[in-house]
Amino acid sequence: MKIMPSKKIQLVFHRGSKKQALPSTQIIIDTSGLLSWKTNDRAVATFNTAEDITAHEKSLVNVVQNWIAA
């Protein structure tokens, strides 16, 4: 989780600290639009408020589950 800048809440999705081969495609299919992709194996979900997280709870849970499975 990234808490700076303090006006937003960001969840950073990555594959760990060790360098791995970059996949040729994004590692999950995000139909929710929550993720902003930095590379094919790293993405960020940005929320403006806690209420924003609650409003997207089902989609966020789905993204987390798919990321862990990948």
N, CA, C and O atoms as a DFTB+ gen file, in Angstrom:
280 C
 N C O
     1  1       0.849      -1.163       0.000
     2  2       0.000       0.000       0.000
     3  2       0.899       1.231       0.000
     4  3       1.901       1.293       0.712
     5  1       0.518       2.193      -0.807
     6  2       1.248       3.453      -0.878
     7  2       0.337       4.542      -0.330
     8  3      -0.770       4.732      -0.833
     9  1       0.786       5.257       0.690
    10  2      -0.062       6.282       1.296
    11  2       0.398       7.703       0.975
    12  3      -0.175       8.659       1.497
    13  1       1.401       7.863       0.142
    14  2       1.837       9.184      -0.287
    15  2       1.592       9.291      -1.781
    16  3       1.957       8.341      -2.473
    17  1       1.030      10.312      -2.342
    18  2       0.599      11.520      -1.650
    19  2      -0.599      11.233      -0.755
    20  3      -1.400      10.342      -1.035
    21  1      -0.706      11.985       0.299
    22  2      -1.671      11.674       1.351
    23  2      -3.130      11.873       0.948
    24  3      -4.021      11.488       1.704
    25  1      -3.399      12.448      -0.190
    26  2      -4.782      12.682      -0.603
    27  2      -5.384      11.493      -1.353
    28  3      -6.554      11.529      -1.734
    29  1      -4.597      10.449      -1.565
    30  2      -5.074       9.264      -2.272
    31  2      -4.587       8.006      -1.553
    32  3      -3.602       8.037      -0.817
    33  1      -5.287       6.915      -1.779
    34  2      -4.879       5.614      -1.268
    35  2      -4.551       4.763      -2.486
    36  3      -5.381       4.613      -3.382
    37  1      -3.349       4.208      -2.523
    38  2      -2.957       3.388      -3.658
    39  2      -2.538       2.003      -3.192
    40  3      -1.797       1.856      -2.220
    41  1      -3.025       0.993      -3.901
    42  2      -2.587      -0.383      -3.687
    43  2      -1.694      -0.755      -4.860
    44  3      -2.106      -0.681      -6.018
    45  1      -0.476      -1.154      -4.550
    46  2       0.492      -1.498      -5.581
    47  2       0.522      -3.015      -5.721
    48  3       0.743      -3.735      -4.747
    49  1       0.300      -3.488      -6.931
    50  2       0.318      -4.926      -7.230
    51  2       1.610      -5.226      -7.982
    52  3       1.887      -4.634      -9.025
    53  1       2.407      -6.166      -7.429
    54  2       3.657      -6.556      -8.081
    55  2       3.928      -8.023      -7.793
    56  3       3.153      -8.684      -7.102
    57  1       5.035      -8.527      -8.330
    58  2       5.334      -9.957      -8.182
    59  2       6.468     -10.233      -7.212
    60  3       6.987     -11.349      -7.193
    61  1       6.866      -9.275      -6.419
    62  2       7.900      -9.507      -5.422
    63  2       9.135      -8.667      -5.662
    64  3       9.199      -7.893      -6.617
    65  1      10.117      -8.826      -4.787
    66  2      11.311      -7.993      -4.835
    67  2      12.379      -8.509      -5.788
    68  3      13.238      -7.743      -6.227
    69  1      12.337      -9.799      -6.115
    70  2      13.336     -10.357      -7.029
    71  2      12.933     -10.096      -8.472
    72  3      11.771     -10.258      -8.845
    73  1      13.899      -9.695      -9.268
    74  2      13.639      -9.430     -10.678
    75  2      13.259     -10.737     -11.386
    76  3      13.920     -11.764     -11.238
    77  1      12.182     -10.658     -12.150
    78  2      11.701     -11.812     -12.915
    79  2      11.552     -11.383     -14.372
    80  3      11.496     -10.191     -14.676
    81  1      11.490     -12.350     -15.253
    82  2      11.282     -12.042     -16.660
    83  2       9.933     -11.355     -16.829
    84  3       8.931     -11.785     -16.257
    85  1       9.916     -10.300     -17.608
    86  2       8.688      -9.546     -17.839
    87  2       7.775     -10.326     -18.774
    88  3       8.191     -10.683     -19.876
    89  1       6.541     -10.600     -18.360
    90  2       5.623     -11.333     -19.239
    91  2       5.255     -10.485     -20.461
    92  3       5.299      -9.256     -20.406
    93  1       4.903     -11.133     -21.536
    94  2       4.577     -10.422     -22.779
    95  2       3.194      -9.776     -22.736
    96  3       2.898      -8.884     -23.531
    97  1       2.353     -10.224     -21.811
    98  2       1.022      -9.629     -21.639
    99  2       0.791      -9.376     -20.157
   100  3       1.508      -9.906     -19.308
   101  1      -0.210      -8.569     -19.855
   102  2      -0.555      -8.299     -18.468
   103  2      -0.923      -9.604     -17.774
   104  3      -1.579     -10.462     -18.364
   105  1      -0.498      -9.752     -16.518
   106  2      -0.633     -11.065     -15.871
   107  2      -2.061     -11.404     -15.468
   108  3      -2.357     -12.570     -15.205
   109  1      -2.953     -10.423     -15.412
   110  2      -4.376     -10.719     -15.205
   111  2      -5.190      -9.851     -16.161
   112  3      -4.707      -8.844     -16.678
   113  1      -6.407     -10.257     -16.376
   114  2      -7.339      -9.447     -17.168
   115  2      -8.180      -8.655     -16.180
   116  3      -8.914      -9.227     -15.374
   117  1      -8.067      -7.332     -16.248
   118  2      -8.799      -6.453     -15.336
   119  2      -9.957      -5.815     -16.088
   120  3      -9.779      -4.825     -16.797
   121  1     -11.137      -6.385     -15.928
   122  2     -12.318      -5.829     -16.606
   123  2     -12.948      -4.697     -15.800
   124  3     -13.842      -4.010     -16.295
   125  1     -12.489      -4.494     -14.557
   126  2     -13.065      -3.465     -13.692
   127  2     -12.543      -2.071     -14.015
   128  3     -13.209      -1.076     -13.730
   129  1     -11.359      -1.995     -14.605
   130  2     -10.746      -0.702     -14.874
   131  2     -10.084      -0.085     -13.655
   132  3      -9.678       1.077     -13.698
   133  1      -9.965      -0.842     -12.562
   134  2      -9.340      -0.313     -11.358
   135  2      -7.835      -0.151     -11.486
   136  3      -7.248       0.709     -10.829
   137  1      -7.204      -0.961     -12.317
   138  2      -5.749      -0.981     -12.369
   139  2      -5.188      -0.048     -13.425
   140  3      -5.689       0.044     -14.546
   141  1      -4.133       0.638     -13.027
   142  2      -3.316       1.419     -13.951
   143  2      -2.011       0.642     -14.089
   144  3      -1.260       0.508     -13.123
   145  1      -1.744       0.136     -15.272
   146  2      -0.591      -0.745     -15.488
   147  2       0.672       0.073     -15.703
   148  3       0.695       0.991     -16.523
   149  1       1.740      -0.269     -14.950
   150  2       3.049       0.356     -15.109
   151  2       3.908      -0.486     -16.043
   152  3       4.608       0.043     -16.906
   153  1       3.848      -1.786     -15.865
   154  2       4.440      -2.778     -16.767
   155  2       3.469      -3.952     -16.777
   156  3       2.448      -3.904     -16.090
   157  1       3.758      -4.997     -17.533
   158  2       2.838      -6.132     -17.615
   159  2       2.746      -6.933     -16.320
   160  3       1.861      -7.776     -16.177
   161  1       3.654      -6.675     -15.372
   162  2       3.590      -7.397     -14.102
   163  2       3.523      -6.458     -12.886
   164  3       3.815      -6.869     -11.763
   165  1       3.141      -5.208     -13.117
   166  2       3.023      -4.253     -12.010
   167  2       1.910      -3.268     -12.317
   168  3       1.871      -2.666     -13.390
   169  1       1.004      -3.112     -11.358
   170  2      -0.133      -2.219     -11.547
   171  2      -0.470      -1.528     -10.230
   172  3      -0.052      -1.959      -9.156
   173  1      -1.240      -0.441     -10.342
   174  2      -1.629       0.330      -9.169
   175  2      -3.128       0.587      -9.232
   176  3      -3.663       0.954     -10.278
   177  1      -3.796       0.391      -8.102
   178  2      -5.205       0.775      -7.958
   179  2      -5.234       2.019      -7.074
   180  3      -4.684       2.010      -5.973
   181  1      -5.870       3.087      -7.548
   182  2      -5.904       4.352      -6.830
   183  2      -7.330       4.672      -6.398
   184  3      -8.276       4.572      -7.179
   185  1      -7.455       5.059      -5.137
   186  2      -8.757       5.426      -4.574
   187  2      -8.627       6.795      -3.924
   188  3      -7.613       7.091      -3.292
   189  1      -9.646       7.627      -4.076
   190  2      -9.630       8.974      -3.513
   191  2     -10.080       9.016      -2.064
   192  3      -9.630       9.871      -1.301
   193  1     -10.971       8.095      -1.671
   194  2     -11.511       8.073      -0.310
   195  2     -11.754       6.633       0.116
   196  3     -11.741       5.713      -0.703
   197  1     -11.974       6.458       1.402
   198  2     -12.340       5.137       1.916
   199  2     -13.678       4.691       1.332
   200  3     -13.891       3.503       1.090
   201  1     -14.570       5.642       1.109
   202  2     -15.866       5.325       0.509
   203  2     -15.698       4.806      -0.914
   204  3     -16.465       3.958      -1.369
   205  1     -14.690       5.320      -1.613
   206  2     -14.379       4.864      -2.973
   207  2     -13.978       3.391      -2.950
   208  3     -14.353       2.622      -3.835
   209  1     -13.219       3.012      -1.937
   210  2     -12.822       1.600      -1.793
   211  2     -14.052       0.739      -1.537
   212  3     -14.217      -0.315      -2.150
   213  1     -14.905       1.186      -0.640
   214  2     -16.131       0.442      -0.329
   215  2     -17.011       0.295      -1.564
   216  3     -17.590      -0.767      -1.789
   217  1     -17.116       1.348      -2.360
   218  2     -17.951       1.309      -3.563
   219  2     -17.429       0.307      -4.591
   220  3     -18.205      -0.232      -5.379
   221  1     -16.117       0.053      -4.587
   222  2     -15.508      -0.864      -5.555
   223  2     -15.051      -2.171      -4.904
   224  3     -14.200      -2.879      -5.444
   225  1     -15.624      -2.483      -3.741
   226  2     -15.169      -3.633      -2.962
   227  2     -15.193      -4.945      -3.743
   228  3     -14.205      -5.680      -3.735
   229  1     -16.286      -5.247      -4.405
   230  2     -16.380      -6.520      -5.138
   231  2     -15.327      -6.607      -6.231
   232  3     -14.680      -7.642      -6.394
   233  1     -15.155      -5.529      -6.978
   234  2     -14.152      -5.516      -8.046
   235  2     -12.744      -5.639      -7.473
   236  3     -11.907      -6.349      -8.029
   237  1     -12.482      -4.950      -6.365
   238  2     -11.161      -5.006      -5.749
   239  2     -10.854      -6.407      -5.242
   240  3      -9.747      -6.907      -5.443
   241  1     -11.813      -7.043      -4.593
   242  2     -11.618      -8.418      -4.118
   243  2     -11.321      -9.334      -5.301
   244  3     -10.446     -10.195      -5.211
   245  1     -12.032      -9.160      -6.397
   246  2     -11.809      -9.971      -7.583
   247  2     -10.396      -9.756      -8.144
   248  3      -9.720     -10.715      -8.514
   249  1      -9.959      -8.502      -8.203
   250  2      -8.607      -8.200      -8.698
   251  2      -7.564      -8.859      -7.792
   252  3      -6.625      -9.480      -8.290
   253  1      -7.713      -8.733      -6.474
   254  2      -6.758      -9.326      -5.535
   255  2      -6.716     -10.842      -5.687
   256  3      -5.634     -11.426      -5.729
   257  1      -7.864     -11.478      -5.769
   258  2      -7.906     -12.932      -5.923
   259  2      -7.240     -13.374      -7.225
   260  3      -6.478     -14.341      -7.239
   261  1      -7.527     -12.665      -8.319
   262  2      -6.920     -13.015      -9.601
   263  2      -5.407     -12.795      -9.587
   264  3      -4.657     -13.576     -10.172
   265  1      -4.963     -11.727      -8.915
   266  2      -3.531     -11.434      -8.850
   267  2      -2.811     -12.549      -8.064
   268  3      -1.763     -13.037      -8.489
   269  1      -3.371     -12.934      -6.944
   270  2      -2.748     -13.989      -6.144
   271  2      -2.705     -15.293      -6.928
   272  3      -1.707     -16.013      -6.890
   273  1      -3.782     -15.597      -7.635
   274  2      -3.823     -16.836      -8.431
   275  2      -2.786     -16.821      -9.546
   276  3      -2.243     -17.865      -9.907
   277  1      -2.512     -15.641     -10.090
   278  2      -1.535     -15.530     -11.183
   279  2      -0.133     -15.709     -10.644
   280  3       0.833     -15.650     -11.406
